[in-house]
Amino acid sequence: MRRRTGLGFTLAGAGLVAALVGCAPAASEEPAPTDSGAPVATPTPTTDAPVVPVFRQPARCADLLGAATTARFAAEGRDLLGGPGGVYGGEYFAEDTFEESLGGITCVWGDEDDLASTVVISVTPVSIATRSTIVGDLLGRGLIESEIEGALTYSQIGDEVAAQAQFSVLREDSWVSVLQAIGGEDRFQEATELVDEVTERIYVAE
């Protein structure tokens, strides 16, 4: 907000001369001094520094998705089966996933009676020491590498027969991946939307 400082003014004393009884008093008044013309200092406006969201590694699968997606999964019969807070927790897989071995979490939603419904979402912290290992793993899967908005993406549309739909986004400090049990355009589109949703929730403005 700009604040202007004004210069005050004074009145020279008004003298009243009492004459004879019944005569009107005489008064003299000097005009108020005018602005001297000196520049008025105004404060320099300040601009707030831009807020940069910071990556926070989630500890629970429940932190990855919003209420609407969670409700949709439930309506589709997709329960949280594996990962922190899941029905089977860390026992869903016989061994730690690659993401878990790097300090991340892997969460599995699905209908136990319909394996095709399964979707696996992982969030992993990234460091200089682990980045090249992650890239090597993603390329080793035969995924297509692209660059968008300063991040690397790795993708595979897949099909409904043998090839899974996969989508990963690798940033300097995080790796978010979604793997669908089956592929195809629809499941791949869902994978990209889930990556976007998870990313919005794990980057927090401080």
Secondary structure, DSSP 8 states (H G I E B T S, - for coil): --------------EEE--STTS--EEE-------------------------EE---SSGGGTS-HHHHHHHHHTT-EEEESTTSSSBTTSSSS--HHHHTT-EEEEEEETTEEEEEEEEEEEE--HHHHHHHHHHHHHTT-EEEEETTEEEEEE---SSS---EEEEE-SSEEEEEEESS-SHHHHHHHHHHHHHHHHHHEE--
